Amino acid sequence: MGGEAMNGWESRPGRPWAQEAEGPGGLWDARAIMVASVTVLVMMPSAIAAWGFVELAQESPRQPDGPGLALLMLPFICCVGFPVALMGALFAVLPTLQGAAWAGRRVTGREAWWWVPAAAASWAALAALVVALLTDIGPGTWLRMWLCGAVGLTIVALVARRAVPRPRPYWAVVGHGLLCATVVCAIGSGTYASGLGEEYTPPRVHGSDLVGTWHDGRGGTLSLDERGHAVATRTWGEPDGGGSSGRRCEDTGTWTYEPDDNPWNQTVEVDAGDCWPGVWTVGGTRDRLKLNYEYGEPDSPDWYVLSRRSGRNR
């Protein structure tokens, strides 16, 4: 069957997309949708691992899971990931391939693989623009979102493009998925091992480094002095209220610092009435320290963050 057209899909090597791009069913027949969906599903662990490596370098209020999260999510992906993969195929991968085929035919008279990155970049830009309009993200975040979306969509679309016309497409998808995961792990591990990337860790501090006035950026402050006194002024609400109810809180009390050999486990305990009592973690950078308070759902917490310049009383 290697030299025959299968359900309208050209299977001959060297012309994988010549027929299907023009065929009546095109990219939207059941076989193409299924193969594209499986491609998205197989590529999910690689995408999660890649994000895990990126996340290691980003400032975070708590220690990230890193690329190991991909292994933890494998059972979830296998059990309930297919509907997500199907949506990704219908609304991202196949439109990208259709756009690439259309652009190639209109500009050069034939479809070619190098139109896929251009179509993916355009589609990712549109998706990132929608997110920017619905949220309050800055240009830097938008650029990173667009770049990650364009690269990821390009890889998935190219794998689907190569696999769909094959007599046994799923073997090709699995093979490319394993190769992609290997490359992601090799590049990510090599980046940190060689020093090209630096994993973020909170700065190590002493109790004296925490003395001063901390600000939440919305008019609320928490003042900590050398004698262990704490004064909360116009901080936002209580943890039980979500921290965003708009109710201001003012109280006085005490604070203590608990050092730890692991910088992620450095904590500050504040006892100032109902003004965010309990354990805060130390974060930020050496030049701009932060105190982070976790509240909300444990699996997807919110954070109330206070910051200040390093140095006392700044």
Backbone hydrogen bonds in HBPLUS format (Angstrom, degrees):
<---DONOR---> <-ACCEPTOR-->    atom                        ^
c    i                          cat <-CA-CA->   ^        H-A-AA   ^      H-
h    n   atom  resd res      DA  || num        DHA   H-A  angle D-A-AA Bond
n    s   type  num  typ     dist DA aas  dist angle  dist       angle   num
A0004-GLU N   A0001-MET O   3.15 MM   3  5.29 164.6  2.17 111.1 115.9     1
A0006-MET N   A0009-TRP O   2.90 MM   3  5.02 154.3  1.97 149.9 144.5     2
A0009-TRP N   A0006-MET O   2.82 MM   3  5.02 155.6  1.88 109.9 118.4     3
A0015-ARG N   A0012-ARG O   3.27 MM   3  5.96 165.9  2.29 136.4 139.4     4
A0021-ALA N   A0017-TRP O   3.40 MM   4  5.87 158.4  2.45 136.4 140.3     5
A0022-GLU N   A0019-GLN O   3.06 MM   3  5.63 145.5  2.19 113.3 122.4     6
A0023-GLY N   A0019-GLN O   2.99 MM   4  6.00 127.1  2.27 143.2 158.3     7
A0028-TRP N   A0025-GLY O   3.12 MM   3  5.92 146.7  2.24 141.9 144.2     8
A0033-ILE N   A0029-ASP O   3.08 MM   4  6.35 165.1  2.11 158.3 162.9     9
A0034-MET N   A0030-ALA O   2.93 MM   4  6.08 160.8  1.97 149.9 155.0    10
A0035-VAL N   A0031-ARG O   2.98 MM   4  6.17 168.2  2.00 153.4 156.4    11
A0036-ALA N   A0032-ALA O   2.91 MM   4  6.00 165.7  1.93 150.9 155.4    12
A0037-SER N   A0033-ILE O   2.94 MM   4  6.04 152.0  2.02 143.1 151.0    13
A0038-VAL N   A0034-MET O   2.95 MM   4  6.21 162.0  1.98 152.9 157.1    14
A0039-THR N   A0035-VAL O   2.91 MM   4  6.11 149.4  2.01 145.1 154.3    15
A0040-VAL N   A0036-ALA O   3.04 MM   4  6.35 158.0  2.09 146.9 151.3    16
A0041-LEU N   A0037-SER O   2.97 MM   4  6.25 160.6  2.01 148.9 154.7    17
A0042-VAL N   A0038-VAL O   2.85 MM   4  6.04 163.4  1.88 153.3 156.7    18
A0043-MET N   A0039-THR O   3.01 MM   4  6.13 146.5  2.13 145.7 154.6    19
A0044-MET N   A0040-VAL O   3.12 MM   4  6.22 119.9  2.50 141.1 154.7    20
A0044-MET N   A0041-LEU O   3.29 MM   3  5.36 150.2  2.39  99.0 107.6    21
A0047-ALA N   A0043-MET O   3.05 MM   4  6.35 156.8  2.11 156.0 163.1    22
A0048-ILE N   A0044-MET O   2.92 MM   4  6.19 159.6  1.96 158.9 164.6    23
A0049-ALA N   A0045-PRO O   2.87 MM   4  6.04 159.7  1.91 148.1 154.0    24
A0050-ALA N   A0046-SER O   2.87 MM   4  6.03 157.8  1.92 146.4 152.6    25
A0051-TRP N   A0047-ALA O   2.97 MM   4  6.19 160.2  2.01 146.3 151.5    26
A0052-GLY N   A0048-ILE O   2.87 MM   4  6.08 147.1  1.97 141.7 151.8    27
A0053-PHE N   A0049-ALA O   3.00 MM   4  6.37 150.6  2.09 150.0 156.2    28
A0054-VAL N   A0050-ALA O   3.11 MM   4  6.43 159.6  2.15 148.1 153.6    29
A0055-GLU N   A0051-TRP O   2.79 MM   4  5.95 156.5  1.84 151.4 158.4    30
A0056-LEU N   A0052-GLY O   3.18 MM   4  6.39 136.9  2.38 139.4 148.7    31
A0057-ALA N   A0054-VAL O   3.16 MM   3  5.79 147.1  2.27 114.0 121.5    32
A0058-GLN N   A0055-GLU O   3.12 MM   3  5.17 149.5  2.22 102.7 111.8    33
A0200-TYR N   A0056-LEU O   2.83 MM 144  6.12 162.6  1.86 146.2 150.8    34
A0069-LEU N   A0066-GLY O   3.13 MM   3  6.03 171.1  2.14 124.8 127.6    35
A0070-ALA N   A0067-PRO O   3.07 MM   3  5.93 158.9  2.11 123.8 127.6    36
A0071-LEU N   A0068-GLY O   3.11 MM   3  5.51 127.4  2.40 106.7 118.0    37
A0072-LEU N   A0068-GLY O   3.32 MM   4  6.72 157.0  2.38 146.8 153.1    38
A0073-MET N   A0069-LEU O   2.94 MM   4  6.13 139.7  2.11 146.5 156.9    39
A0074-LEU N   A0071-LEU O   3.30 MM   3  5.27 157.2  2.36  99.6 106.3    40
A0077-ILE N   A0073-MET O   2.83 MM   4  6.08 162.1  1.86 161.5 167.3    41
A0078-CYS N   A0074-LEU O   2.89 MM   4  6.08 165.0  1.91 158.5 162.0    42
A0079-CYS N   A0075-PRO O   2.99 MM   4  6.09 147.5  2.10 142.9 151.4    43
A0080-VAL N   A0076-PHE O   2.92 MM   4  5.91 173.5  1.92 157.9 159.6    44
A0081-GLY N   A0077-ILE O   2.89 MM   4  4.22 133.8  2.11 122.5 125.9    45
A0085-ALA N   A0081-GLY O   2.93 MM   4  6.20 157.2  1.99 152.8 160.4    46
A0086-LEU N   A0082-PHE O   2.75 MM   4  5.98 154.9  1.81 157.8 164.5    47
A0087-MET N   A0083-PRO O   3.05 MM   4  6.30 157.9  2.10 145.1 150.0    48
A0088-GLY N   A0084-VAL O   2.93 MM   4  6.22 154.4  1.99 146.8 154.6    49
A0089-ALA N   A0085-ALA O   2.86 MM   4  6.14 149.8  1.95 147.3 155.4    50
A0090-LEU N   A0086-LEU O   2.94 MM   4  6.17 164.3  1.96 153.2 156.8    51
A0091-PHE N   A0087-MET O   2.91 MM   4  5.87 161.2  1.94 150.9 155.7    52
A0092-ALA N   A0088-GLY O   2.97 MM   4  5.30 127.8  2.25 131.8 139.2    53
A0093-VAL N   A0088-GLY O   3.03 MM   5  6.41 160.7  2.07 148.8 154.8    54
A0094-LEU N   A0089-ALA O   2.94 MM   5  5.72 169.1  1.95 151.5 155.2    55
A0096-THR N   A0092-ALA O   3.04 MM   4  6.02 147.0  2.16 139.1 148.3    56
A0097-LEU N   A0093-VAL O   3.01 MM   4  6.34 158.3  2.06 153.8 159.4    57
A0098-GLN N   A0094-LEU O   2.85 MM   4  6.01 159.0  1.89 152.9 159.3    58
A0099-GLY N   A0095-PRO O   2.84 MM   4  5.94 157.2  1.89 143.2 149.6    59
A0100-ALA N   A0096-THR O   2.88 MM   4  6.09 154.2  1.95 146.5 153.9    60
A0101-ALA N   A0097-LEU O   2.94 MM   4  6.12 161.5  1.97 147.1 151.8    61
A0102-TRP N   A0098-GLN O   2.93 MM   4  6.11 161.1  1.96 148.5 154.0    62
A0103-ALA N   A0099-GLY O   2.92 MM   4  6.06 166.3  1.94 149.5 153.2    63
A0104-GLY N   A0100-ALA O   2.96 MM   4  6.09 161.5  1.99 148.3 153.7    64
A0105-ARG N   A0101-ALA O   3.05 MM   4  6.23 162.8  2.09 149.0 153.2    65
A0106-ARG N   A0102-TRP O   3.01 MM   4  6.17 153.2  2.08 148.5 156.2    66
A0107-VAL N   A0103-ALA O   2.91 MM   4  5.94 156.2  1.97 151.5 157.3    67
A0108-THR N   A0104-GLY O   2.94 MM   4  5.57 150.5  2.02 140.1 148.9    68
A0109-GLY N   A0104-GLY O   3.03 MM   5  6.20 122.0  2.38 144.3 150.6    69
A0115-TRP N   A0112-ALA O   3.18 MM   3  6.00 168.6  2.19 122.7 126.2    70
A0116-VAL N   A0113-TRP O   2.97 MM   3  5.63 159.1  2.01 119.5 125.8    71
A0119-ALA N   A0115-TRP O   3.00 MM   4  6.24 161.2  2.03 152.5 157.7    72
A0120-ALA N   A0116-VAL O   2.82 MM   4  5.97 160.9  1.86 157.8 163.7    73
A0121-ALA N   A0117-PRO O   2.89 MM   4  6.00 157.1  1.94 146.2 152.0    74
A0122-SER N   A0118-ALA O   3.11 MM   4  6.32 154.9  2.17 143.9 150.3    75
A0123-TRP N   A0119-ALA O   2.95 MM   4  6.16 162.2  1.98 150.0 155.0    76
A0124-ALA N   A0120-ALA O   2.85 MM   4  5.98 160.4  1.89 150.6 156.2    77
A0125-ALA N   A0121-ALA O   2.96 MM   4  6.05 149.5  2.05 139.6 147.9    78
A0126-LEU N   A0122-SER O   3.06 MM   4  6.33 153.9  2.13 146.2 152.4    79
A0127-ALA N   A0123-TRP O   3.03 MM   4  6.32 161.8  2.07 149.1 153.7    80
A0128-ALA N   A0124-ALA O   2.87 MM   4  6.03 162.2  1.90 149.5 154.6    81
A0129-LEU N   A0125-ALA O   2.91 MM   4  6.04 146.1  2.03 140.9 150.3    82
A0130-VAL N   A0126-LEU O   3.06 MM   4  6.36 154.2  2.12 148.5 154.5    83
A0131-VAL N   A0127-ALA O   3.09 MM   4  6.42 160.2  2.13 148.9 153.9    84
A0132-ALA N   A0128-ALA O   2.90 MM   4  6.12 154.4  1.96 144.3 151.7    85
A0133-LEU N   A0129-LEU O   2.95 MM   4  6.21 148.5  2.05 147.3 155.2    86
A0134-LEU N   A0130-VAL O   3.07 MM   4  6.32 141.8  2.22 144.0 154.2    87
A0134-LEU N   A0131-VAL O   3.17 MM   3  5.15 125.4  2.49  93.8 107.7    88
A0135-THR N   A0131-VAL O   2.90 MM   4  5.96 130.9  2.15 147.2 159.8    89
A0142-TRP N   A0138-GLY O   2.98 MM   4  6.23 160.0  2.02 153.9 160.3    90
A0143-LEU N   A0139-PRO O   2.86 MM   4  6.05 157.1  1.91 148.3 154.3    91
A0144-ARG N   A0140-GLY O   3.06 MM   4  6.33 162.2  2.10 148.5 152.6    92
A0145-MET N   A0141-THR O   2.90 MM   4  6.06 159.8  1.94 149.4 155.6    93
A0146-TRP N   A0142-TRP O   2.83 MM   4  6.04 161.8  1.87 152.6 157.5    94
A0147-LEU N   A0143-LEU O   2.91 MM   4  6.09 164.8  1.93 151.3 155.5    95
A0148-CYS N   A0144-ARG O   2.94 MM   4  6.05 171.8  1.94 152.9 155.3    96
A0149-GLY N   A0145-MET O   2.95 MM   4  6.00 160.3  1.99 145.8 152.1    97
A0150-ALA N   A0146-TRP O   2.82 MM   4  5.95 157.6  1.87 150.2 156.6    98
A0151-VAL N   A0147-LEU O   2.98 MM   4  6.15 168.1  2.00 153.8 156.6    99
A0152-GLY N   A0148-CYS O   2.96 MM   4  6.00 169.6  1.97 151.0 154.3   100
A0153-LEU N   A0149-GLY O   2.91 MM   4  5.85 162.8  1.94 144.3 150.0   101
A0154-THR N   A0150-ALA O   2.97 MM   4  5.97 152.3  2.05 140.4 148.3   102
A0155-ILE N   A0151-VAL O   3.08 MM   4  6.33 164.1  2.10 154.0 156.9   103
A0156-VAL N   A0152-GLY O   3.09 MM   4  6.32 173.5  2.09 155.1 156.7   104
A0157-ALA N   A0153-LEU O   2.88 MM   4  5.89 162.9  1.91 148.0 153.6   105
A0158-LEU N   A0154-THR O   2.92 MM   4  6.02 158.0  1.96 149.0 154.9   106
A0159-VAL N   A0155-ILE O   3.03 MM   4  6.26 157.8  2.08 150.1 156.0   107
A0160-ALA N   A0156-VAL O   2.95 MM   4  6.20 164.8  1.98 152.6 156.8   108
A0161-ARG N   A0157-ALA O   2.81 MM   4  5.94 156.6  1.87 146.1 153.4   109
A0162-ARG N   A0158-LEU O   3.02 MM   4  6.20 149.1  2.12 142.0 149.2   110
A0163-ALA N   A0159-VAL O   2.93 MM   4  6.09 147.5  2.04 146.6 156.3   111
A0164-VAL N   A0160-ALA O   2.93 MM   4  5.82 170.3  1.94 158.0 158.6   112
A0166-ARG N   A0163-ALA O   3.05 MM   3  5.54 153.1  2.12 119.0 127.3   113
A0173-VAL N   A0169-PRO O   2.96 MM   4  6.30 151.8  2.04 148.3 156.9   114
A0174-VAL N   A0170-TYR O   2.94 MM   4  6.13 167.9  1.96 149.0 151.4   115
A0175-GLY N   A0171-TRP O   2.94 MM   4  6.07 162.4  1.97 147.9 153.3   116
A0176-HIS N   A0172-ALA O   2.97 MM   4  6.13 163.2  2.00 148.7 153.0   117
A0177-GLY N   A0173-VAL O   2.85 MM   4  6.03 149.2  1.94 146.2 156.0   118
A0178-LEU N   A0174-VAL O   2.93 MM   4  6.21 161.4  1.97 155.9 158.7   119
A0179-LEU N   A0175-GLY O   3.03 MM   4  6.23 159.1  2.07 146.0 152.3   120
A0180-CYS N   A0176-HIS O   2.84 MM   4  5.98 158.9  1.89 147.4 153.1   121
A0181-ALA N   A0177-GLY O   2.97 MM   4  6.20 160.9  2.01 149.1 154.0   122
A0182-THR N   A0178-LEU O   2.99 MM   4  6.19 157.6  2.04 146.6 152.7   123
A0183-VAL N   A0179-LEU O   2.96 MM   4  6.21 159.9  2.00 150.9 156.1   124
A0184-VAL N   A0180-CYS O   2.91 MM   4  6.12 162.8  1.94 153.4 158.0   125
A0185-CYS N   A0181-ALA O   3.02 MM   4  6.20 167.8  2.03 150.5 153.6   126
A0186-ALA N   A0182-THR O   2.91 MM   4  6.06 157.3  1.97 147.1 154.1   127
A0187-ILE N   A0183-VAL O   2.88 MM   4  6.00 169.0  1.90 154.5 157.3   128
A0188-GLY N   A0184-VAL O   2.88 MM   4  5.91 165.9  1.90 150.5 155.3   129
A0189-SER N   A0185-CYS O   2.92 MM   4  5.84 165.5  1.94 143.6 148.5   130
A0190-GLY N   A0186-ALA O   2.93 MM   4  5.87 156.4  1.98 139.9 147.7   131
A0191-THR N   A0187-ILE O   2.86 MM   4  5.95 148.9  1.96 145.9 154.0   132
A0192-TYR N   A0188-GLY O   3.33 MM   4  6.63 161.1  2.37 149.9 152.3   133
A0193-ALA N   A0189-SER O   2.87 MM   4  5.96 159.5  1.91 152.1 159.0   134
A0194-SER N   A0190-GLY O   2.94 MM   4  5.80 150.6  2.03 141.6 147.5   135
A0197-GLY N   A0191-THR O   2.98 MM   6  5.35 145.5  2.10 132.2 126.7   136
A0195-GLY N   A0192-TYR O   3.32 MM   3  5.21 148.0  2.43  95.3 104.4   137
A0209-ASP N   A0206-HIS O   2.92 MM   3  5.33 139.2  2.09 109.8 121.5   138
A0210-LEU N   A0207-GLY O   3.11 MM   3  5.52 154.3  2.18 109.5 117.2   139
A0211-VAL N   A0208-SER O   3.39 MM   3  5.48 159.4  2.44 102.4 108.1   140
A0212-GLY N   A0224-LEU O   2.87 MM  12  5.37 153.8  1.94 144.6 152.9   141
A0224-LEU N   A0212-GLY O   2.91 MM  12  5.37 168.0  1.92 153.3 155.0   142
A0214-TRP N   A0222-LEU O   2.80 MM   8  5.04 167.0  1.82 138.6 143.2   143
A0222-LEU N   A0214-TRP O   2.88 MM   8  5.04 146.7  1.99 136.4 144.8   144
A0215-HIS N   A0307-SER O   3.01 MM  92  5.42 174.8  2.02 146.7 147.6   145
A0307-SER N   A0215-HIS O   2.86 MM  92  5.42 157.9  1.91 145.8 149.2   146
A0216-ASP N   A0220-GLY O   3.01 MM   4  5.43 152.8  2.08 151.5 151.2   147
A0221-THR N   A0233-THR O   2.85 MM  12  5.19 160.3  1.89 148.6 155.3   148
A0233-THR N   A0221-THR O   2.87 MM  12  5.19 172.5  1.87 151.4 153.2   149
A0223-SER N   A0231-VAL O   2.86 MM   8  5.07 168.0  1.87 144.4 146.7   150
A0231-VAL N   A0223-SER O   2.91 MM   8  5.07 151.3  2.00 141.5 150.0   151
A0225-ASP N   A0229-HIS O   3.07 MM   4  5.52 157.5  2.12 154.0 159.6   152
A0228-GLY N   A0225-ASP O   3.21 MM   3  5.68 164.3  2.23 115.9 118.7   153
A0255-TRP N   A0228-GLY O   2.94 MM  27  5.22 140.5  2.10 132.1 137.0   154
A0230-ALA N   A0253-GLY O   2.88 MM  23  5.01 163.4  1.91 119.8 119.8   155
A0253-GLY N   A0230-ALA O   2.79 MM  23  5.01 144.4  1.92 151.2 152.0   156
A0232-ALA N   A0251-ASP O   2.83 MM  19  5.30 160.7  1.86 160.7 166.4   157
A0251-ASP N   A0232-ALA O   3.11 MM  19  5.30 149.1  2.21 131.1 138.9   158
A0235-THR N   A0249-CYS O   3.08 MM  14  5.14 143.0  2.22 156.6 146.4   159
A0249-CYS N   A0235-THR O   2.69 MM  14  5.14 144.0  1.82 147.5 156.2   160
A0237-GLY N   A0247-ARG O   2.46 MM  10  4.78 149.4  1.55 165.9 175.1   161
A0241-GLY N   A0238-GLU O   3.07 MM   3  5.24 138.7  2.25 101.4 113.3   162
A0243-GLY N   A0238-GLU O   3.18 MM   5  5.39 132.7  2.42 160.9 149.9   163
A0242-GLY N   A0239-PRO O   3.00 MM   3  5.21 164.6  2.03 111.8 114.9   164
A0254-THR N   A0271-ASP O   2.97 MM  17  5.26 145.8  2.09 129.6 133.5   165
A0271-ASP N   A0254-THR O   2.84 MM  17  5.26 171.3  1.85 160.9 160.1   166
A0256-THR N   A0269-GLU O   2.99 MM  13  5.33 146.5  2.10 142.1 152.6   167
A0269-GLU N   A0256-THR O   2.86 MM  13  5.33 157.6  1.91 156.0 161.7   168
A0258-GLU N   A0267-THR O   2.84 MM   9  5.23 175.5  1.84 156.1 157.2   169
A0267-THR N   A0258-GLU O   3.15 MM   9  5.23 167.8  2.16 144.9 147.9   170
A0265-ASN N   A0262-ASN O   2.83 MM   3  5.51 157.9  1.88 124.4 131.4   171
A0266-GLN N   A0263-PRO O   3.46 MM   3  5.48 171.4  2.47 105.2 106.0   172
A0282-VAL N   A0266-GLN O   3.38 MM  16  5.92 151.1  2.47 143.6 142.8   173
A0268-VAL N   A0280-TRP O   2.78 MM  12  5.00 156.8  1.83 140.9 146.9   174
A0280-TRP N   A0268-VAL O   2.72 MM  12  5.00 154.5  1.79 145.2 154.3   175
A0270-VAL N   A0278-GLY O   2.99 MM   8  5.48 155.2  2.05 154.9 153.4   176
A0278-GLY N   A0270-VAL O   2.96 MM   8  5.48 159.9  2.00 157.0 157.5   177
A0275-CYS N   A0272-ALA O   3.22 MM   3  5.75 163.1  2.25 131.7 134.8   178
A0276-TRP N   A0274-ASP O   3.05 MM   2  5.78 125.0  2.36 108.1  92.5   179
A0281-THR N   A0292-ASN O   2.93 MM  11  5.16 161.8  1.96 145.6 149.2   180
A0292-ASN N   A0281-THR O   2.88 MM  11  5.16 164.4  1.90 149.6 154.8   181
A0283-GLY N   A0290-LYS O   2.86 MM   7  4.86 160.7  1.90 143.0 142.1   182
A0290-LYS N   A0283-GLY O   3.05 MM   7  4.86 146.1  2.17 120.0 114.9   183
A0285-THR N   A0288-ARG O   2.93 MM   3  5.03 165.5  1.95 126.9 127.9   184
A0288-ARG N   A0285-THR O   3.14 MM   3  5.03 128.0  2.43  93.7 107.6   185
A0310-SER N   A0287-ASP O   3.18 MM  23  5.20 158.1  2.23 121.3 121.2   186
A0289-LEU N   A0308-ARG O   3.02 MM  19  5.67 117.0  2.43 167.2 175.2   187
A0308-ARG N   A0289-LEU O   3.09 MM  19  5.67 150.7  2.18 153.6 155.6   188
A0291-LEU N   A0306-LEU O   2.76 MM  15  5.12 157.8  1.81 148.4 155.0   189
A0306-LEU N   A0291-LEU O   2.94 MM  15  5.12 164.0  1.96 150.9 156.3   190
A0293-TYR N   A0304-TYR O   2.91 MM  11  5.06 149.9  2.00 142.1 151.4   191
A0304-TYR N   A0293-TYR O   2.91 MM  11  5.06 161.4  1.94 145.0 150.8   192
A0295-TYR N   A0302-ASP O   3.03 MM   7  5.41 160.5  2.06 147.3 148.7   193
A0302-ASP N   A0295-TYR O   2.82 MM   7  5.41 168.3  1.83 159.8 162.8   194
A0300-SER N   A0297-GLU O   3.20 MM   3  5.24 132.1  2.44  98.8 111.4   195
